[in-house]
Amino acid sequence: MFATVFYWIVTVAALCWGAWSLVWSIIYLAKKENGNLWFFAIINALSSIALGVIYWIYSSLNYQWFWFASKQANIGNIVYLFLFFIILTVLQFIFGFTKKTKTAK
């Protein structure tokens, strides 16, 4: 039972943070404030690591039984969120670079 509850808590929290991060990334891109994307890229990289560890635990029913003393068979949402965070982090890293303006001498 705990594995299922924890799975849905992680899924909803990651989904909410991913949506929040995506919306603010779009806002910063629209305002040409690309440097702010680095903050989200760092946080999303840490989120990707956390989701990777959770995916590793949920990838085997034996691991789940060891950590949670219960099992959750369907882990598709974690996989999709993990891939979403990896793609979002890479895009934020790429778009986080600011263009340098040339100064006149």
Sine and cosine of phi, psi and omega as CSV:
sin_phi,cos_phi,sin_psi,cos_psi,sin_omega,cos_omega
0.00,0.00,-0.66,0.75,-0.03,-1.00
-0.90,0.43,-0.60,0.80,0.00,-1.00
-0.88,0.47,-0.62,0.79,0.01,-1.00
-0.94,0.35,-0.71,0.70,0.01,-1.00
-0.90,0.44,-0.71,0.71,0.01,-1.00
-0.89,0.45,-0.64,0.77,0.03,-1.00
-0.85,0.52,-0.73,0.69,-0.04,-1.00
-0.96,0.29,-0.54,0.84,0.09,-1.00
-0.90,0.44,-0.72,0.69,0.02,-1.00
-0.90,0.44,-0.68,0.73,-0.02,-1.00
-0.88,0.47,-0.74,0.67,-0.02,-1.00
-0.92,0.38,-0.66,0.75,0.01,-1.00
-0.90,0.43,-0.69,0.73,0.02,-1.00
-0.92,0.39,-0.62,0.79,0.04,-1.00
-0.90,0.43,-0.69,0.72,0.03,-1.00
-0.90,0.43,-0.72,0.70,0.01,-1.00
-0.91,0.41,-0.63,0.78,0.03,-1.00
-0.90,0.44,-0.66,0.75,0.04,-1.00
-0.92,0.40,-0.69,0.72,0.02,-1.00
-0.87,0.49,-0.71,0.70,0.00,-1.00
-0.91,0.42,-0.64,0.77,0.01,-1.00
-0.92,0.40,-0.69,0.72,0.01,-1.00
-0.89,0.46,-0.73,0.68,-0.01,-1.00
-0.94,0.35,-0.49,0.87,0.09,-1.00
-0.91,0.42,-0.66,0.75,0.04,-1.00
-0.91,0.41,-0.65,0.76,0.03,-1.00
-0.89,0.46,-0.72,0.69,0.00,-1.00
-0.91,0.40,-0.59,0.81,0.07,-1.00
-0.91,0.41,-0.63,0.78,0.01,-1.00
-0.92,0.40,-0.56,0.83,0.00,-1.00
-1.00,0.05,0.02,1.00,-0.03,-1.00
0.88,0.47,0.54,0.84,0.06,-1.00
-0.97,-0.26,0.88,0.48,-0.13,-0.99
-0.91,0.41,-0.44,0.90,-0.01,-1.00
-0.87,0.49,-0.45,0.89,0.01,-1.00
-0.95,0.33,-0.29,0.96,0.01,-1.00
-0.93,0.36,-0.38,0.93,0.02,-1.00
-0.89,0.45,-0.62,0.78,0.04,-1.00
-0.86,0.51,-0.74,0.67,0.00,-1.00
-0.93,0.38,-0.57,0.82,0.02,-1.00
-0.89,0.45,-0.65,0.76,0.01,-1.00
-0.92,0.38,-0.72,0.69,0.01,-1.00
-0.90,0.44,-0.65,0.76,0.00,-1.00
-0.94,0.33,-0.49,0.87,0.10,-0.99
-0.91,0.41,-0.67,0.74,0.06,-1.00
-0.91,0.41,-0.60,0.80,0.06,-1.00
-0.91,0.42,-0.61,0.79,0.04,-1.00
-0.90,0.43,-0.64,0.77,0.05,-1.00
-0.89,0.45,-0.70,0.72,0.01,-1.00
-0.90,0.45,-0.69,0.72,0.04,-1.00
-0.91,0.41,-0.55,0.83,0.06,-1.00
-0.90,0.44,-0.66,0.75,0.04,-1.00
-0.91,0.40,-0.67,0.74,0.02,-1.00
-0.91,0.42,-0.65,0.76,0.07,-1.00
-0.88,0.47,-0.66,0.75,0.01,-1.00
-0.88,0.48,-0.66,0.75,0.02,-1.00
-0.92,0.40,-0.69,0.72,-0.04,-1.00
-0.98,0.19,-0.16,0.99,-0.05,-1.00
-0.95,0.32,-0.35,0.94,0.01,-1.00
-0.79,-0.61,0.72,-0.70,0.03,-1.00
-0.91,0.41,-0.48,0.88,0.05,-1.00
-0.93,0.36,-0.64,0.77,0.08,-1.00
-0.89,0.46,-0.67,0.74,0.01,-1.00
-0.88,0.47,-0.68,0.73,-0.01,-1.00
-0.90,0.43,-0.59,0.81,0.02,-1.00
-0.92,0.40,-0.71,0.70,-0.08,-1.00
-0.99,0.13,-0.60,0.80,-0.16,-0.99
-0.89,-0.45,-0.23,0.97,-0.09,-1.00
0.87,0.49,0.43,0.90,0.13,-0.99
-0.40,-0.92,0.11,-0.99,-0.10,-0.99
-0.75,-0.66,0.53,-0.85,0.09,-1.00
-0.76,-0.65,0.91,-0.41,-0.13,-0.99
-0.99,0.15,-0.62,0.78,-0.10,-1.00
-1.00,-0.06,0.93,-0.38,-0.04,-1.00
-0.85,-0.53,0.41,0.91,-0.07,-1.00
-0.87,0.50,-0.61,0.79,-0.04,-1.00
-0.90,0.43,-0.61,0.79,0.03,-1.00
-0.90,0.44,-0.65,0.76,0.00,-1.00
-0.89,0.45,-0.73,0.68,0.00,-1.00
-0.91,0.42,-0.65,0.76,0.05,-1.00
-0.92,0.40,-0.62,0.79,0.04,-1.00
-0.88,0.48,-0.72,0.69,0.04,-1.00
-0.91,0.42,-0.64,0.77,0.04,-1.00
-0.87,0.50,-0.70,0.72,-0.01,-1.00
-0.92,0.38,-0.59,0.81,0.04,-1.00
-0.91,0.42,-0.73,0.69,0.00,-1.00
-0.90,0.43,-0.69,0.73,0.00,-1.00
-0.89,0.45,-0.65,0.76,0.02,-1.00
-0.90,0.44,-0.68,0.73,0.01,-1.00
-0.90,0.44,-0.70,0.72,0.01,-1.00
-0.90,0.43,-0.65,0.76,0.04,-1.00
-0.92,0.40,-0.59,0.81,0.06,-1.00
-0.90,0.43,-0.72,0.70,-0.03,-1.00
-0.91,0.41,-0.75,0.67,-0.05,-1.00
-0.98,0.18,-0.11,0.99,-0.01,-1.00
-0.97,0.24,-0.24,0.97,0.04,-1.00
-0.95,0.30,0.69,-0.72,0.04,-1.00
-0.99,-0.16,0.56,-0.83,0.03,-1.00
-0.98,0.19,0.75,-0.66,0.01,-1.00
-1.00,0.07,0.72,-0.70,0.04,-1.00
-1.00,-0.03,0.59,-0.80,0.01,-1.00
-0.99,0.14,0.73,-0.68,0.03,-1.00
-1.00,-0.07,0.62,-0.79,0.01,-1.00
-0.99,0.16,0.64,-0.77,-0.01,-1.00
-0.97,-0.26,0.00,0.00,0.00,0.00
